[in-house]
Amino acid sequence: MARAMESLEPIQETLSEINKRTPEISVFKFVTRVLLTLGTEYAPPAREEGDAGHGRRAERPDARPSALPACVLPLHGEDAHFGHAEAGFIGVADGVGGYRDYGVDAGAFARELMASALAKGELAAKASRRRRRLRPEDVLERAYESMVIKGTPGASTAVVLSLDRATLRWAYIGDSAFAVLRGGRSVHRSAEQQRRFNCPLAKAEVCGLPVKDGGVVVAGTDGLFDNVHDDQLARAVQMGTELGFSPENMADIIAGVACDMSKTKTERACSPFSIGYRKAYGENYYGGKEDDITVIVAYIVSKDSSFKEGTCLKN
């Protein structure tokens, strides 16, 4: 189900698709405007016949198919993720890189954790509706217990989300994070969990939020949130829905923006990581942080919606 990316070619394919469907919009200008301040004005194109609803145009019939709309740009290969649309679960994890110093595959723990979480999600999908639905904290806890039984060395951050009727629920630990956006603004952003700068805190948060049709959920590892400001993410999602991006298109573009910042080291480049570095150490740090980048995008749609492209969590 994962779409591991060894290069930026899939992102380039997404840009090509978007250019063909919306030739009146320059994708270069789109990316540039995402990186600029919110003061930049933007006029969305008029809705066209064949609009798929939720502010999206229907995909072209020959568009690249996708299973899980996740974009993975590996550096160390320590990120992992899963998604189960029928059960309404998605999740990402990031192995603690410090274990590399001890000869441990830091990504193995994250991969096995997400594989176990997927197995729990599949069981939830098969369960009778009369049974209590599995919650994200249950999935995360049982997945972790499986890791303890196996004796897998290492540790990982993780975030698991589920949609139960009209409530989005979550459980997460460390600096893998998520945001819920709707109507061009952030409805909810997970709180930072760090013991100190660049050091994730091992404390789980569990909560829930009522959601409506039209919401967009973006989950990612710190490779995303260390490189993209919240207002940039909101702008990217807003413009993406107005331009008719599929969840896969959206994940590609967001990951592409994060990757571009991670490799930028000029004095004008300001990332969340560079701001945190200066606050923690009192020294200038320019640009972003090179890291594994994993982005999952899911649209919240009503049960009677006909929109089926990519992952849609139906309430």
C-alpha positions in Angstrom: 0.0 0.0 0.0 3.0 2.3 0.5 4.3 4.4 -2.3 8.0 4.6 -1.5 9.7 7.2 -3.5 13.4 6.9 -4.4 13.4 10.2 -6.4 11.3 13.2 -7.1 10.0 11.7 -10.4 6.4 11.1 -9.0 6.2 14.7 -7.8 7.3 15.8 -11.3 4.5 13.6 -12.8 2.0 15.2 -10.4 3.1 18.7 -11.6 2.7 17.6 -15.2 -0.8 16.2 -14.5 -1.8 19.5 -12.9 -0.4 21.5 -15.7 -2.4 19.5 -18.2 -5.6 19.9 -16.3 -5.2 23.5 -15.3 -3.0 25.1 -18.0 -4.1 28.6 -16.9 -2.3 28.1 -13.6 1.5 28.0 -13.4 2.6 25.3 -10.9 5.8 27.2 -10.4 3.8 30.2 -9.3 1.8 27.9 -7.0 4.8 26.6 -5.2 6.4 30.0 -5.1 3.3 31.5 -3.5 3.1 28.7 -0.9 6.6 29.7 0.2 5.7 33.4 0.3 3.9 35.2 3.1 0.1 35.1 3.5 0.0 38.6 2.1 0.2 37.2 -1.4 -3.2 37.5 -3.1 -4.6 34.6 -5.0 -7.7 34.4 -7.2 -9.0 30.8 -7.6 -10.2 29.7 -11.0 -14.0 29.4 -11.6 -15.6 26.1 -11.0 -15.9 24.1 -14.2 -18.4 21.5 -15.4 -17.5 18.1 -14.0 -16.3 19.4 -10.7 -16.1 16.5 -8.3 -17.4 18.4 -5.3 -15.4 19.2 -2.1 -13.9 22.0 -4.2 -12.1 19.5 -6.5 -12.3 18.9 -10.2 -12.7 15.3 -11.3 -9.5 13.6 -12.2 -8.7 12.8 -15.8 -9.5 9.2 -16.6 -5.8 8.5 -17.4 -4.5 10.0 -14.3 -2.0 8.0 -12.3 -3.9 5.6 -9.9 -3.0 5.5 -6.2 -3.8 3.2 -3.3 -2.6 5.1 -0.2 -2.1 8.9 -1.1 1.2 9.1 0.8 4.4 10.7 -0.4 7.6 9.3 1.0 11.0 11.0 0.3 13.6 8.8 2.1 16.9 10.0 3.4 17.8 7.5 6.2 14.8 5.2 5.5 13.5 5.4 9.0 9.9 6.6 8.3 6.9 4.3 8.0 3.2 4.7 7.5 -0.1 2.8 7.0 -3.6 3.6 5.9 -6.9 1.6 5.9 -9.7 3.6 4.3 -12.5 1.1 5.1 -11.5 1.1 8.8 -10.9 4.8 8.7 -7.3 4.6 10.0 -4.1 6.3 8.9 -0.8 6.6 10.7 2.9 7.6 10.4 6.0 6.8 12.4 9.6 7.9 12.5 12.3 5.6 14.0 14.6 7.3 16.5 17.8 7.9 14.6 20.0 7.8 17.7 19.9 4.0 17.6 22.0 4.1 14.4 24.9 4.8 16.8 24.5 1.4 18.3 24.3 -0.5 15.1 20.5 -0.8 15.2 18.3 -0.3 12.1 16.4 2.7 13.5 13.7 2.3 10.8 12.9 -1.4 11.7 10.9 -0.4 14.8 8.8 2.1 13.0 8.1 -0.2 10.1 7.0 -3.1 12.4 5.0 -0.7 14.5 3.0 0.5 11.5 2.6 -3.0 10.1 1.2 -4.1 13.4 -1.1 -1.0 13.5 -2.3 -1.9 9.9 -3.1 -5.4 11.1 -5.2 -4.0 14.0 -7.0 -1.7 11.6 -7.9 -4.6 9.3 -9.4 -6.5 12.2 -11.4 -3.4 13.1 -12.7 -3.3 9.5 -13.9 -6.9 9.7 -15.5 -6.5 13.2 -19.2 -6.4 13.6 -20.7 -2.9 13.8 -22.3 -3.9 17.1 -18.8 -4.2 18.7 -17.1 -1.1 20.1 -14.9 0.4 17.4 -11.2 0.3 17.9 -9.7 3.6 19.0 -6.4 5.1 17.8 -5.0 4.7 21.3 -6.0 1.0 21.3 -4.3 0.5 17.9 -1.1 2.2 19.0 -1.0 0.5 22.4 -1.6 -3.0 20.9 0.9 -2.4 18.2 3.5 -1.4 20.8 2.7 -4.5 22.8 3.4 -6.6 19.8 6.8 -4.9 19.4 7.6 -5.7 23.1 6.7 -9.3 22.6 8.9 -9.6 19.5 11.8 -7.8 21.3 12.4 -5.5 18.4 15.1 -3.0 19.4 14.7 0.7 19.0 12.0 3.4 19.5 9.8 5.5 17.3 7.5 8.5 17.3 4.0 7.8 15.9 0.6 9.3 15.2 -2.5 7.3 14.5 -5.8 8.9 13.5 -9.3 7.4 12.8 -12.7 8.8 11.8 -15.6 7.4 13.9 -18.8 8.7 12.5 -18.3 12.5 12.6 -15.4 12.5 15.1 -11.8 12.5 14.2 -9.8 10.7 17.0 -6.1 10.5 17.5 -3.2 9.2 19.6 0.3 10.3 19.1 3.7 10.3 20.8 6.8 12.4 19.9 7.1 14.8 17.0 5.3 13.0 14.2 2.3 15.3 13.9 -0.9 16.2 12.0 -3.1 19.1 11.1 -6.8 19.3 10.2 -7.8 22.1 7.7 -11.0 23.3 6.3 -12.0 26.3 4.3 -8.5 27.7 4.0 -7.7 27.7 7.6 -6.3 25.3 10.2 -9.0 23.8 12.4 -6.6 21.8 14.6 -2.9 21.3 14.9 -1.3 18.7 17.1 0.7 20.1 20.0 4.5 19.8 19.9 5.9 17.0 22.0 9.6 17.7 22.6 11.7 17.2 25.8 14.0 19.8 24.3 14.8 21.1 20.9 15.0 18.3 18.3 14.4 15.7 21.0 10.9 14.1 21.0 9.0 13.7 24.3 7.8 10.2 25.1 4.3 11.2 26.2 1.2 10.1 24.4 -1.7 12.5 23.7 -5.2 11.2 23.1 -8.2 13.3 22.0 -10.9 13.8 19.4 -12.5 16.5 17.3 -15.9 16.9 15.5 -15.3 17.2 11.7 -17.4 18.0 8.7 -17.4 17.2 5.0 -14.8 19.3 3.3 -12.0 18.8 5.9 -8.5 17.8 4.9 -6.3 15.8 7.3 -2.5 16.0 6.8 -0.3 13.7 8.8 3.5 13.6 8.6 6.8 13.0 10.3 9.0 15.8 11.5 10.6 15.9 8.0 7.4 17.7 7.0 6.7 19.9 10.1 10.3 20.9 10.6 10.4 22.4 7.1 6.9 23.8 6.5 5.3 26.5 8.5 1.6 26.0 9.5 0.5 28.9 7.4 2.3 27.6 4.4 0.6 24.2 4.9 -2.8 25.9 5.1 -2.1 27.9 2.0 -0.9 24.8 0.1 -4.1 22.9 1.1 -6.4 25.8 0.2 -4.9 26.3 -3.2 -4.7 22.6 -3.8 -8.4 22.0 -3.2 -9.3 25.1 -5.4 -7.1 23.7 -8.2 -8.7 20.2 -8.0 -5.8 18.2 -6.5 -6.5 14.6 -5.6 -5.2 13.5 -2.1 -2.2 12.0 -3.9 -1.5 15.2 -5.8 -1.8 17.1 -2.5 0.7 14.8 -0.7 3.2 15.1 -3.5 3.1 18.9 -3.6 3.3 19.3 0.2 6.2 16.8 0.4 7.9 18.6 -2.5 7.7 22.0 -0.7 9.1 20.4 2.4 11.9 18.7 0.5 12.8 22.0 -1.3 13.1 23.8 2.1 15.1 21.0 3.6 17.8 21.4 1.0 17.8 25.2 1.0 20.6 26.8 3.1 20.4 30.5 2.0 20.0 33.3 4.6 16.5 34.1 3.3 15.3 30.6 4.0 13.4 30.4 7.3 12.0 27.1 8.5 10.4 26.0 11.8 13.6 24.1 12.4 15.9 27.1 11.9 13.7 29.2 14.2 13.8 26.5 16.9 17.6 26.2 16.5 18.2 29.9 17.0 15.9 29.9 20.1 17.7 26.8 21.6 21.3 27.7 20.9 21.3 31.5 20.2 23.1 30.8 16.9 22.0 31.5 13.3 20.8 28.5 11.3 19.6 28.9 7.8 17.3 26.8 5.8 15.6 23.6 6.7 16.5 20.2 8.1 17.3 17.3 5.8 15.4 14.2 7.0 13.1 11.5 5.8 9.8 13.1 4.7 6.5 11.3 4.9 3.2 13.0 4.1 -0.3 11.4 4.2 -3.4 13.4 3.0 -7.0 12.3 3.6 -10.2 14.1 2.7 -13.2 14.0 5.0 -16.3 13.3 2.9 -19.9 12.3 3.7 -21.0 8.7 3.3 -23.1 9.5 0.2 -20.2 11.3 -1.6 -19.2 9.8 -4.9 -15.6 11.0 -4.6 -13.4 7.9 -4.5 -10.0 9.1 -5.6 -7.3 8.2 -3.0 -8.0 8.0 0.7 -11.3 9.5 1.8 -12.4 9.1 5.4 -16.2 9.0 5.3 -18.3 10.2 8.2 
